[in-house]
């Protein structure tokens, strides 16, 4: 989840509340305080609340929550008279775009930093690492409207942000740090998206980089914001940024978008601050929360969460949802906000009247036994992520991956987290690579879940690295583990696992089924992970239904 740095002086200025009061009440907004320093606090917010990813958004929420300015926050939205013409060429490349103008901003270094960090948090969360949503912020005074959104050939050149020389768009994807990081988004595209002003100056090459011409500085007074992407979340991102800048005194103005539909005659104004509306039953609120609340109580709770609310006949509450909230999809989401507005600290815990009898799951007992065995053999337990990548699981391990039915992530936020792991060994080698500066020997293990053939399996994996690590060492460890687990009827046969050295590798067979592999890691695998010394390791299924349990349990 995103961690937001909130400086005390900015919080106090934007809220009008002392920092000690803020520290006391902030956790009740479902925020986890990560660290408290002399002049700032780092706070973790849930990923479904991107409107809180800036000091401005947090200050607004605090003023509402503390009854300083409760209720729906509204801002006057003027028309800028500026147009953005969307050309047909871009619709097959990156079809969604919304824009806005913010005038009379007063920036200092902290204000610019807050805006840039909000932009990056939106890119990672709402934008799925810029794939679905990317934001461009520009100095409006340096360009001339109207603007055009189109697709051009990769040979088109301009000066990208942080550079002084012109580069073609193809060169930016090969040489610019941002181009290298995000070029995968445009992979396979014959043309690339571009935003130009009426003189042909480049504002943005979305979702990669802005032009150097429109760099925002402390002298910037008027901003032009573009948000492009692949879905309607572009509007949420624009609203969040516009509301944040309005908190700093900016005047929000809309931009006219002219699309190629109906010959360019169809137009709309963005941003759109019109709140959504939803009815909530007070009876359902009481039923779900177990708190005796009246309609007026629910109304006040909604207002503490920045929602508008009106009591209607028949025990209903008509709730107005601000344009920067995209997490409210169901009346129950509003009921959750009512609970937060009421105050979790005011809710008295009650022990359930129905008694239950619990017991340890057999697999948990087995994992406890495995941990005791491995620590007794001198190994240190680690925990690693279940999300990984094809590169780590197969490429670096000299495994083809063809025999594995991979479970991939539909919209990964990083190239390092594209699938669920089918093996734990690569994760352990990565841990060794991070600790090359530590003394040897290093012996680590993990007991955890993998997905094989779309089934969840519980595996034990371990590695050992030092100058004299060899096949005999890992074979003796595997034999000890199998003996302690009561799996004496296992056999070993030659293995063809490419991650291990030919002639120094073996498969573990139990009940005529392969349940694991062990041996000396292949030198190429060792070098792929940046290691210098021999590494031995094994991985085995500890959830086999035919496997016996530890004899001394």
C-alpha positions as CSV (number, residue, x, y, z in Angstrom):
1,X,0.0,0.0,0.0
2,X,1.2,3.5,-0.7
3,X,3.0,5.4,2.1
4,X,2.5,9.2,2.0
5,X,4.9,11.6,3.7
6,X,3.0,14.4,5.5
7,X,5.0,17.4,6.7
8,X,3.7,18.9,9.9
9,X,3.9,22.5,8.8
10,X,1.8,21.8,5.7
11,X,-0.8,19.8,7.6
12,X,-1.2,22.5,10.2
13,X,-1.5,25.2,7.5
14,X,-4.0,23.3,5.4
15,X,-6.2,22.0,8.3
16,X,-5.8,24.8,10.9
17,X,-5.4,22.0,13.5
18,X,-2.4,21.3,15.8
19,X,-0.2,18.4,14.9
20,X,-0.8,16.5,18.2
21,X,-4.6,16.5,17.5
22,X,-3.9,15.3,14.0
23,X,-1.6,12.4,15.2
24,X,-4.4,11.4,17.6
25,X,-7.2,11.3,15.1
26,X,-5.5,10.3,11.8
27,X,-5.4,6.5,12.6
28,X,-9.3,6.6,12.9
29,X,-9.4,7.4,9.2
30,X,-8.1,3.8,8.6
31,X,-4.5,5.1,8.2
32,X,-1.5,3.2,9.6
33,X,1.3,5.5,10.9
34,X,4.5,4.0,9.7
35,X,7.0,6.4,11.4
36,X,7.0,9.6,13.3
37,X,9.9,12.0,12.8
38,X,10.7,15.5,14.1
39,X,9.1,17.3,11.1
40,X,7.0,14.8,9.3
41,X,5.0,11.6,9.6
42,X,4.8,8.7,7.1
43,X,1.3,7.3,6.8
44,X,0.0,4.2,4.9
45,X,-3.4,4.5,3.3
46,X,-5.5,1.8,1.7
47,X,-5.1,1.6,-2.1
48,X,-8.8,2.1,-2.7
49,X,-8.5,5.7,-1.5
50,X,-6.2,7.5,-4.0
51,X,-7.8,10.8,-3.0
52,X,-5.7,10.5,0.2
53,X,-2.4,10.1,-1.6
54,X,-1.4,13.8,-1.1
55,X,-1.1,16.2,1.9
56,X,-3.9,18.2,0.3
57,X,-6.3,15.3,0.2
58,X,-5.5,14.2,3.7
59,X,-6.0,17.8,5.0
60,X,-9.4,18.0,3.3
61,X,-10.4,14.6,4.8
62,X,-9.2,15.7,8.3
63,X,-11.2,19.0,8.2
64,X,-14.3,17.0,7.3
65,X,-13.6,14.3,9.9
66,X,-13.0,16.8,12.7
67,X,-16.2,18.6,11.9
68,X,-14.3,21.8,10.8
69,X,-15.8,21.6,7.3
70,X,-18.1,18.6,7.2
71,X,-20.1,17.5,4.2
72,X,-19.6,17.5,0.4
73,X,-16.7,19.7,-0.6
74,X,-17.6,21.7,-3.7
75,X,-15.6,24.0,-5.9
76,X,-16.6,26.5,-8.6
77,X,-15.8,25.1,-12.0
78,X,-15.2,27.7,-14.7
79,X,-14.8,27.2,-18.4
80,X,-11.3,28.0,-19.8
81,X,-12.3,28.3,-23.4
82,X,-9.5,25.9,-24.3
83,X,-10.1,23.0,-26.6
84,X,-8.5,19.6,-27.1
85,X,-9.1,18.0,-30.4
86,X,-8.9,14.2,-30.4
87,X,-7.9,12.8,-33.8
88,X,-9.0,9.4,-35.1
89,X,-5.4,8.1,-35.4
90,X,-5.0,7.8,-31.6
91,X,-8.2,5.8,-30.9
92,X,-6.5,2.5,-31.5
93,X,-3.4,3.4,-29.5
94,X,-4.5,5.1,-26.3
95,X,-8.2,6.1,-26.7
96,X,-9.1,7.9,-23.4
97,X,-8.2,11.4,-22.5
98,X,-9.5,14.1,-20.2
99,X,-8.0,17.5,-19.5
100,X,-8.3,20.5,-17.1
101,X,-6.8,23.9,-16.3
102,X,-5.8,25.2,-12.9
103,X,-5.0,28.9,-12.7
104,X,-3.4,31.1,-10.0
105,X,-1.5,28.4,-8.3
106,X,1.2,29.5,-5.9
107,X,4.0,26.9,-5.9
108,X,6.9,26.4,-3.6
109,X,9.3,23.5,-3.6
110,X,7.1,21.5,-1.2
111,X,4.0,22.1,-3.3
112,X,5.7,20.9,-6.5
113,X,7.0,17.8,-4.7
114,X,3.5,17.0,-3.3
115,X,2.0,17.3,-6.9
116,X,4.7,15.1,-8.4
117,X,4.4,12.4,-5.7
118,X,0.6,12.4,-6.1
119,X,1.1,11.9,-9.8
120,X,3.4,9.0,-9.3
121,X,1.1,7.4,-6.7
122,X,-1.8,7.6,-9.2
123,X,0.4,6.1,-11.9
124,X,1.3,3.1,-9.7
125,X,-2.1,2.4,-8.1
126,X,-5.0,3.7,-10.2
127,X,-2.9,3.6,-13.4
128,X,-1.4,0.1,-13.0
129,X,2.1,1.5,-13.5
130,X,0.9,4.0,-16.2
131,X,-0.7,1.3,-18.4
132,X,-4.3,2.2,-17.6
133,X,-3.8,5.8,-16.5
134,X,-1.0,8.4,-16.9
135,X,-0.9,12.0,-15.9
136,X,0.8,15.0,-17.6
137,X,1.2,18.3,-15.8
138,X,2.3,21.3,-17.8
139,X,3.1,25.0,-17.5
140,X,0.2,26.5,-19.6
141,X,2.0,29.8,-20.1
142,X,4.6,28.1,-22.3
143,X,2.2,26.7,-24.9
144,X,-0.6,27.9,-27.1
145,X,-4.0,26.3,-27.3
146,X,-6.0,24.7,-28.9
147,X,-4.3,21.4,-28.4
148,X,-4.3,18.2,-30.4
149,X,-4.2,14.5,-29.3
150,X,-3.0,12.3,-32.1
151,X,-0.8,9.3,-33.0
152,X,2.4,9.9,-35.0
153,X,5.3,7.9,-36.4
154,X,8.1,6.8,-34.0
155,X,10.5,9.0,-35.9
156,X,8.8,12.2,-34.6
157,X,11.3,14.1,-32.5
158,X,11.3,16.6,-29.6
159,X,13.2,17.5,-26.4
160,X,12.0,15.2,-23.6
161,X,11.9,16.3,-19.9
162,X,15.3,16.4,-18.2
163,X,17.2,16.5,-21.6
164,X,18.6,19.3,-23.7
165,X,18.8,17.4,-27.1
166,X,16.0,16.4,-29.4
167,X,15.3,12.7,-29.6
168,X,12.9,10.7,-31.7
169,X,10.1,8.9,-29.9
170,X,11.8,5.6,-30.8
171,X,15.1,6.9,-29.3
172,X,13.3,8.0,-26.1
173,X,12.0,4.4,-25.6
174,X,15.6,3.1,-26.0
175,X,17.6,5.7,-24.2
176,X,15.5,7.8,-21.8
177,X,15.1,6.3,-18.3
178,X,11.4,6.7,-18.4
179,X,11.2,5.3,-21.9
180,X,13.2,2.2,-20.9
181,X,10.9,1.7,-17.8
182,X,7.6,2.1,-19.7
183,X,8.2,1.2,-23.3
184,X,6.4,-2.2,-22.8
185,X,3.1,-0.3,-22.7
186,X,3.5,0.7,-26.3
187,X,5.0,-2.6,-27.5
188,X,3.6,-3.7,-30.8
189,X,2.2,-0.2,-31.7
190,X,3.0,1.2,-35.1
191,X,2.3,4.8,-34.0
192,X,2.7,6.5,-30.6
193,X,0.4,9.0,-28.9
194,X,1.3,12.7,-28.7
195,X,-0.2,16.0,-27.5
196,X,0.7,19.1,-29.5
197,X,-0.2,22.8,-29.2
198,X,-1.3,25.0,-32.1
199,X,2.3,25.8,-33.0
200,X,3.3,22.2,-33.1
201,X,5.1,22.2,-29.7
202,X,5.1,19.0,-27.7
203,X,3.3,18.9,-24.4
204,X,3.4,15.2,-23.8
205,X,4.3,11.7,-25.2
206,X,1.9,9.7,-23.0
207,X,2.4,7.5,-21.1
208,X,6.1,7.9,-21.3
209,X,7.4,11.5,-20.8
210,X,6.5,15.2,-21.0
211,X,8.3,17.7,-23.2
212,X,11.0,19.8,-21.5
213,X,9.2,22.9,-22.8
214,X,6.3,22.6,-20.3
215,X,8.3,21.8,-17.2
216,X,6.6,23.1,-14.0
217,X,8.6,25.4,-11.8
218,X,8.0,27.6,-8.7
219,X,7.3,30.5,-11.1
220,X,4.5,28.5,-12.8
221,X,1.0,30.1,-12.2
222,X,-1.3,28.3,-14.7
223,X,-1.3,24.5,-15.2
224,X,-2.7,22.4,-18.0
225,X,-3.3,18.8,-17.0
226,X,-3.9,15.9,-19.4
227,X,-4.8,12.3,-18.3
228,X,-4.7,9.6,-20.9
229,X,-5.4,5.9,-20.6
230,X,-7.3,2.8,-21.5
231,X,-10.5,3.2,-19.4
232,X,-12.7,5.6,-17.6
233,X,-10.4,5.9,-14.5
234,X,-8.8,8.8,-16.3
235,X,-11.6,11.0,-15.0
236,X,-11.1,10.0,-11.4
237,X,-7.4,10.7,-11.7
238,X,-8.1,14.2,-13.1
239,X,-10.6,15.0,-10.4
240,X,-8.2,13.9,-7.6
241,X,-5.5,16.2,-8.9
242,X,-7.9,19.1,-9.6
243,X,-9.3,18.9,-6.0
244,X,-5.8,18.7,-4.5
245,X,-4.7,21.9,-6.4
246,X,-8.0,23.6,-5.4
247,X,-7.0,23.0,-1.8
248,X,-3.9,25.2,-2.5
249,X,-6.1,28.0,-3.8
250,X,-6.0,27.1,-7.5
251,X,-9.0,28.1,-9.7
252,X,-10.3,25.0,-11.6
253,X,-11.3,25.4,-15.2
254,X,-12.7,22.9,-17.7
255,X,-11.4,22.0,-21.2
256,X,-13.6,21.2,-24.2
257,X,-12.9,17.8,-25.7
258,X,-13.8,17.4,-29.3
259,X,-13.8,13.8,-30.4
260,X,-13.8,12.4,-34.0
261,X,-17.3,11.0,-33.4
262,X,-19.8,12.7,-35.7
263,X,-17.2,14.7,-37.5
264,X,-15.8,16.3,-34.4
265,X,-19.1,17.9,-33.4
266,X,-19.5,15.9,-30.2
267,X,-17.9,17.7,-27.3
268,X,-17.8,17.4,-23.5
269,X,-16.3,19.4,-20.7
270,X,-13.7,18.0,-18.3
271,X,-13.3,17.7,-15.4
272,X,-16.8,16.9,-14.3
273,X,-17.4,17.5,-10.5
274,X,-21.0,16.3,-10.5
275,X,-21.4,14.0,-7.5
276,X,-22.9,10.5,-7.9
277,X,-26.0,9.7,-5.8
278,X,-27.0,6.5,-4.0
279,X,-29.8,5.6,-1.5
280,X,-29.0,3.8,1.7
281,X,-31.5,2.2,4.1
282,X,-31.0,3.4,7.7
283,X,-32.4,0.0,8.8
284,X,-29.7,-1.7,6.9
285,X,-27.1,0.5,8.5
286,X,-28.2,-0.5,12.0
287,X,-28.4,-4.2,11.0
288,X,-24.9,-4.3,9.6
289,X,-23.1,-2.2,12.2
290,X,-25.1,-3.3,15.3
291,X,-25.3,0.3,16.4
292,X,-28.5,2.0,17.2
293,X,-28.3,5.0,14.8
294,X,-31.0,7.3,13.7
295,X,-31.2,8.9,10.2
296,X,-29.7,12.2,11.5
297,X,-26.9,10.3,13.1
298,X,-26.1,8.6,9.8
299,X,-26.3,11.9,8.0
300,X,-23.7,13.4,10.4
301,X,-21.4,10.4,10.0
302,X,-21.6,10.7,6.2
303,X,-20.7,14.4,6.4
304,X,-17.6,13.6,8.5
305,X,-16.5,11.4,5.6
306,X,-16.9,14.1,3.0
307,X,-20.2,12.8,1.7
308,X,-23.3,14.8,1.2
309,X,-26.5,13.4,2.8
310,X,-30.2,14.1,2.9
311,X,-32.8,12.3,5.0
312,X,-35.7,11.0,2.8
313,X,-39.1,9.6,3.8
314,X,-39.2,5.8,4.5
315,X,-36.0,5.5,6.4
316,X,-33.7,6.3,3.5
317,X,-30.7,8.4,3.2
318,X,-29.8,10.0,-0.2
319,X,-26.0,10.2,-0.3
320,X,-24.0,12.4,-2.6
321,X,-20.6,10.9,-3.5
322,X,-17.8,13.4,-4.4
323,X,-16.2,13.1,-7.8
324,X,-12.8,12.1,-6.4
325,X,-14.2,9.0,-4.7
326,X,-14.1,5.9,-6.9
327,X,-14.2,3.3,-4.1
328,X,-17.9,3.6,-3.4
329,X,-19.7,1.0,-5.6
330,X,-22.4,-0.3,-3.2
331,X,-24.5,0.9,-0.3
332,X,-22.3,-1.2,2.0
333,X,-19.4,1.0,1.1
334,X,-21.3,4.0,2.4
335,X,-22.2,2.0,5.5
336,X,-18.5,1.4,6.1
337,X,-17.9,5.2,5.8
338,X,-20.7,5.7,8.3
339,X,-18.9,3.3,10.8
340,X,-15.6,5.3,10.3
341,X,-17.5,8.6,10.7
342,X,-19.1,7.3,13.9
343,X,-15.7,6.3,15.2
344,X,-14.3,2.8,15.6
345,X,-13.0,3.9,19.0
346,X,-16.7,4.4,20.1
347,X,-17.8,0.9,19.1
348,X,-17.9,-1.5,22.1
349,X,-16.5,-5.0,21.2
350,X,-19.0,-7.8,22.0
351,X,-18.0,-11.5,22.3
352,X,-20.2,-13.5,19.9
353,X,-23.0,-15.5,21.7
354,X,-22.3,-18.6,19.6
355,X,-19.4,-20.6,20.9
356,X,-17.0,-22.4,18.5
357,X,-14.3,-25.0,18.9
358,X,-11.1,-24.5,17.1
359,X,-8.2,-26.8,16.3
360,X,-4.9,-26.5,14.5
361,X,-5.2,-27.5,10.8
362,X,-3.2,-30.6,10.0
363,X,-1.1,-28.7,7.4
364,X,-0.2,-26.1,10.0
365,X,1.0,-28.9,12.3
366,X,3.1,-30.3,9.5
367,X,4.6,-26.9,8.7
368,X,5.5,-26.5,12.4
369,X,7.3,-29.8,12.3
370,X,9.1,-28.9,9.1
371,X,10.3,-25.6,10.6
372,X,11.6,-27.4,13.7
373,X,13.5,-29.9,11.5
374,X,15.1,-27.2,9.3
375,X,16.1,-25.0,12.2
376,X,17.6,-28.0,13.9
377,X,19.7,-28.6,10.8
378,X,21.1,-25.1,11.0
379,X,18.9,-23.3,8.4
380,X,17.4,-19.9,8.9
381,X,13.7,-19.3,7.8
382,X,12.8,-16.6,5.4
383,X,9.5,-15.4,3.9
384,X,9.3,-14.2,0.3
385,X,6.6,-12.9,-2.0
386,X,4.3,-15.3,-3.9
387,X,4.1,-12.8,-6.8
388,X,7.1,-13.2,-9.1
389,X,8.0,-13.1,-12.8
390,X,8.6,-15.5,-15.7
391,X,12.2,-14.2,-15.8
392,X,13.0,-15.2,-12.2
393,X,11.0,-18.5,-12.3
394,X,12.3,-19.8,-15.6
395,X,14.8,-17.6,-17.4
396,X,17.3,-17.2,-14.6
397,X,16.7,-20.8,-13.5
398,X,17.5,-22.3,-16.9
399,X,14.0,-23.8,-16.9
400,X,11.8,-23.6,-20.0
401,X,8.5,-23.2,-18.1
402,X,6.7,-25.1,-20.9
403,X,5.6,-27.9,-18.6
404,X,4.2,-25.4,-16.1
405,X,0.7,-24.1,-16.4
406,X,1.4,-20.5,-15.3
407,X,-1.1,-18.4,-13.3
408,X,-0.4,-14.9,-14.6
409,X,-1.6,-11.5,-13.3
410,X,-4.0,-9.8,-15.7
411,X,-2.9,-6.2,-15.0
412,X,0.5,-6.3,-13.3
413,X,1.8,-3.1,-11.7
414,X,5.4,-4.2,-12.2
415,X,7.4,-6.4,-14.6
416,X,8.7,-8.1,-11.4
417,X,5.2,-9.3,-10.4
418,X,3.5,-10.9,-13.4
419,X,2.7,-14.4,-12.1
420,X,2.2,-16.5,-9.0
421,X,5.2,-18.6,-8.2
422,X,5.4,-22.2,-9.2
423,X,8.7,-22.7,-7.3
424,X,10.2,-21.2,-4.2
425,X,13.9,-21.8,-5.1
426,X,14.3,-18.7,-7.3
427,X,13.1,-16.5,-4.4
428,X,15.7,-18.1,-2.1
429,X,18.5,-17.5,-4.6
430,X,17.4,-13.9,-4.8
431,X,17.7,-13.6,-1.0
432,X,21.3,-15.0,-1.3
433,X,22.1,-12.4,-4.0
434,X,20.9,-9.6,-1.7
435,X,23.2,-10.9,1.0
436,X,26.5,-11.4,-0.9
437,X,28.1,-9.0,1.5
438,X,27.4,-11.3,4.5
439,X,29.6,-14.0,5.9
440,X,29.4,-17.6,4.7
441,X,28.1,-20.2,5.0
442,X,24.5,-19.0,4.4
443,X,21.7,-21.6,4.8
444,X,18.1,-20.5,4.4
445,X,14.7,-22.2,3.9
446,X,11.1,-21.4,3.3
447,X,7.8,-23.3,3.8
448,X,5.1,-21.9,1.6
449,X,2.6,-22.2,-1.2
450,X,3.1,-22.5,-4.9
451,X,0.7,-23.0,-7.8
452,X,1.3,-26.1,-9.9
453,X,-1.2,-27.1,-12.6
454,X,-3.6,-24.6,-11.1
455,X,-3.5,-26.4,-7.7
456,X,-2.1,-25.0,-4.5
457,X,0.8,-27.0,-3.1
458,X,2.8,-26.6,0.1
459,X,6.5,-26.8,-0.5
460,X,9.7,-26.8,1.5
461,X,12.7,-25.3,-0.3
462,X,16.2,-24.7,1.1
463,X,19.6,-23.5,-0.2
464,X,23.1,-23.5,1.2
465,X,26.1,-21.6,-0.1
466,X,29.7,-21.7,0.8
467,X,33.1,-22.6,-0.7
468,X,32.7,-26.4,-0.2
469,X,28.9,-26.8,-0.9
470,X,28.4,-30.1,-2.8
471,X,25.9,-32.8,-3.7
472,X,26.8,-35.0,-0.6
473,X,25.8,-32.1,1.7
474,X,22.4,-31.5,0.2
475,X,21.7,-35.2,-0.1
476,X,22.3,-35.7,3.6
477,X,20.0,-32.8,4.5
478,X,17.2,-34.2,2.2
479,X,17.6,-37.7,3.7
480,X,17.4,-36.2,7.3
481,X,14.2,-34.3,6.4
482,X,12.5,-37.3,4.8
483,X,13.4,-39.5,7.8
484,X,12.1,-37.0,10.3
485,X,8.9,-36.6,8.4
486,X,8.4,-40.4,8.4
487,X,8.8,-40.7,4.6
488,X,11.3,-43.5,4.6
489,X,9.8,-45.2,1.5
490,X,11.1,-42.5,-0.9
491,X,13.6,-43.2,-3.6
492,X,15.8,-40.9,-5.7
493,X,16.3,-41.1,-9.5
494,X,18.3,-39.1,-12.1
495,X,16.8,-35.7,-12.7
496,X,16.6,-33.6,-15.9
497,X,15.9,-30.3,-14.1
498,X,17.9,-27.6,-15.9
499,X,18.4,-25.6,-12.8
500,X,20.8,-28.2,-11.4
501,X,24.1,-29.5,-12.7
502,X,23.9,-32.7,-14.8
503,X,25.1,-35.7,-12.9
504,X,24.7,-33.9,-9.6
505,X,20.9,-33.7,-9.4
506,X,18.1,-36.1,-8.4
507,X,14.3,-36.3,-8.3
508,X,12.6,-37.4,-5.1
509,X,10.0,-40.1,-5.7
510,X,7.3,-41.0,-3.2
511,X,4.5,-43.4,-4.0
512,X,5.6,-43.6,-7.6
513,X,5.1,-39.8,-7.9
514,X,7.9,-37.1,-8.1
515,X,7.6,-34.8,-5.1
516,X,10.8,-32.9,-5.3
517,X,14.3,-32.3,-6.6
518,X,17.7,-31.6,-5.1
519,X,21.3,-31.1,-6.2
520,X,24.0,-28.6,-7.0
521,X,22.7,-25.5,-8.8
522,X,24.0,-25.0,-12.3
523,X,26.9,-22.5,-12.6
524,X,24.9,-20.4,-15.1
525,X,22.1,-20.2,-12.6
526,X,24.5,-19.2,-9.8
527,X,26.0,-16.4,-12.1
528,X,22.5,-15.3,-13.2
529,X,21.7,-14.4,-9.6
530,X,25.1,-12.6,-9.1
531,X,26.5,-15.3,-6.8
532,X,30.1,-16.4,-6.7
533,X,30.2,-19.5,-4.5
534,X,28.7,-23.0,-5.1
535,X,25.1,-23.3,-4.1
536,X,23.2,-26.5,-3.3
537,X,19.5,-26.8,-2.7
538,X,16.3,-28.7,-2.8
539,X,12.5,-28.3,-3.0
540,X,9.9,-30.8,-2.1
541,X,6.1,-31.2,-1.6
542,X,5.3,-31.5,2.1
543,X,1.6,-31.8,1.5
544,X,1.6,-35.2,-0.2
545,X,-1.5,-37.1,1.0
546,X,0.4,-40.4,1.3
547,X,3.3,-38.9,3.3
548,X,3.6,-39.9,6.9
549,X,3.7,-37.5,9.8
550,X,6.7,-36.9,12.0
551,X,7.1,-39.9,14.3
552,X,7.8,-37.9,17.5
553,X,4.8,-35.7,17.1
